[in-house]
Structure formats: C-alpha cells, structure tokens
Amino acid sequence: MGSLAIVLLRVVIALSFAGSLFVQFWMMPIIWNDLSELPDWLRVTAVLLLILEVVALQVIAVCIWQLLTLVRRGTVFSDAAFRYVDVVIGAITAGSVVTAVIAVMLVPGEIAPGVVGLICGASLVIAGVALVVYVLRMLLKQAVTREVEAEHLRSELDEVI
C-alpha cells in the first residue's frame, strides 16, 4: 500500500473519529432531550445502544489505524496484526447485535414495520461485513504462515550457501 493511500486513509479515519466524538458529546444530549416523552428505562436503553454503536465504530477506527501502522512498517504479516483484526471482528459483530436490538425495541412502537425490516436488514448486512473481515483474517493467517515458511527456507538456503 502506498504511503499516499495510508495518509489519505488516516485523514479519513481522523475525520470520522472527530465526527464520532461530535456525535457522542453534542448529539447524544440532544437525542436524550428529544426522547423525554419515553419511559426512563426505554430512554436510557435507547441512548446507551446508540452510544455503543458509536463506540464500536471508534474501536474499529483505532484498530485500522494500528493496522496501517503495521503496513507502513512492513510488519503487517505478523502475529501482532491478529489482535487488531480480532477486535475489529468483535466490534463489527457487536454493532450488528446492537442494531438488531434497536430493531426489536422499535417493534411495539408506532414505527412502520418496513422501517423495522430495514433496520433488521442493516443488522444482517453488518453481520455480513464481520464475516468478510473474518475471511480476510483467514487470508492473513495464510499469508503469515507463508511468510514464516519463506523465512525458514531463506535461513536454510543461507546455511547451504
């Protein structure tokens, strides 16, 4: 990956992270006030679920930033990358579950069933993204294994020479 691509992706991640902080500290109090007509337990639950969604996105951003650091250093094909990829998979999965819970919470309300269906569909798509990242993790594992094998063969070849 070129250094320009890494820099551009880091700019996007930084802007997204700043936007998520804006949502957490500026928009969440507004949402809290807008939900004042709901029962307290539902109001707290709804805001907590939204905060969990934002935190999941922030965790993903931090992990991708760290993976970009490994790419820049040329050490992405190492065991260190798995920790970040596993956390990304977990955060995406958590986001999918939280989205499904939000959809279930909306069922008894006055919201149209189509909207609930769309949110359930979004939860399914998010879960699909987690599966795609899991497949990419398996590819990373194969690449790391090949890297270790190649290093072993290089060291044997150096001994022969």
N, C-alpha and C positions, 0 to 999 in steps of 0.2 A: 504494500500500500504506500503510495507516495506521500511525502511529507505535506504537500498541499492538501491532500484529501484528509489527512489526520488533523491538520489545523482547522480546516473547514468544519469537520465533524465536531471538533472540540468547541468551536464557536456556536454551532447549533445546540450542542449539549448545554453549554453555559447559558445561552439564552433561554432554553427550555427550563433549566433548573431555576433561573431567576423568575421566570413566569410561574413556576410551581410555587415558589416562595410567596409571590404576589397573591396567588390563589389561597394559599394557606393563611396568610396573615391579614389579607384585605378582604377577600371574597367570602371566606368562611364565616366571619362575623355577620356579614350582610345576609348570607344564606340562613344563619341561625336566627336572625331577626325576622326574615321572611317566613320562617316556619313556626312562628309564635302561636298560630292557631291550632297546631297539632298537640296531642298529649305529650307530656315531657319525655316519657320513655321513647316514643317514636321520634321525637325531635332530636334527642341525644343520639339515638341509634343512627339516624339518617346522616347527621353531621359526622359522626365517627366513621361511618362507612366511606363517606366522601374523603375524609382525611386519610384513611387507609389507602384509598385509590391513589391519592397524590403521593403519599409516602412510597408506595410501590414503584411509581414512576421515578421518584428521586433515587431510590436504591438502584434501579436499572441504570439510570444515568451515571451514577458513581461507578458502578461496575464496568460499564462500557468505557468510561474514561480510563479506568485502570487497565482494561484490555488494550486500549490504544497505546498506553504507556509501554506495555509489553511488546506490542507490534513495533513501536518506534525503536525499542532496544534490541529487537530481533530475538526476543525470548518468548514469543507467544506459544511456540511449540514446546511447552514445558508443563510440568505438573502445577505450576502456580496459576495457570490460566483456568484450570478446572474449578477452583474455588469461586472465581468470579462468574463463570458460566453457570455453575450450580445455583448461585444466589440469584442470577437473572431468571433462571427457570422457575425458581421458587417464587420470586416476586411476580412474574407473569401469571403463574398459577393462582397465587393469592388474589391478584387483580381479577382474574376470571371468576373465582368463587365469590368475591365481594360484589361483582357485577350481577351474578345470579341471585345473590341475597337481596340486592336492591330491587331486582325484578319481582321476586317473591313478595317483598314488602309492599309493592305497588298493587298487587292483585286485589286486595279487598277495597281499595280506594275507588275514586271516581275516574281514574285514568282509563283511557281506551285500551281494550285488550290487544289491539295491534301494537301499541307502544310497548306493552309488556313483552309481547312476542319479539319486537325489535331488540329490546334490551337482552332478552334471552339469547337471541341470535348473536348479539355482540359478545356475550359471555362465551358462546361456543367458538366464535372466531378468535377470541383472546386465548382460549384453551388450545386452539389450533396453532397459534403462534408459539405457545410454550412447547408444543410437540415438535415444531420445526426447529426451535432452538435446541431441543433435546437431540434431534437427528444431527444437527451441526456439532453438538458436543461429541457424538459418536465419531463423526468425521475427524474432529480434533484429536480424539483418543487414537484413532488410526494413524494420524499424522505424527503424533508424539511417539508412538510405537515405532514407526518407520524411521524417525529421526534417531531414536536410541539404537536401532539396528544398524543404521548407516554409520553412526559414531563408533559402534563396536567393530564394524567391518573396516573402518578407516584405521582404527588403532591396530587391528590385526595386520593390515597391509603395511602400516608403518613399521611393525616389528619384522616383517618379512624383508622389507627394503633395508 
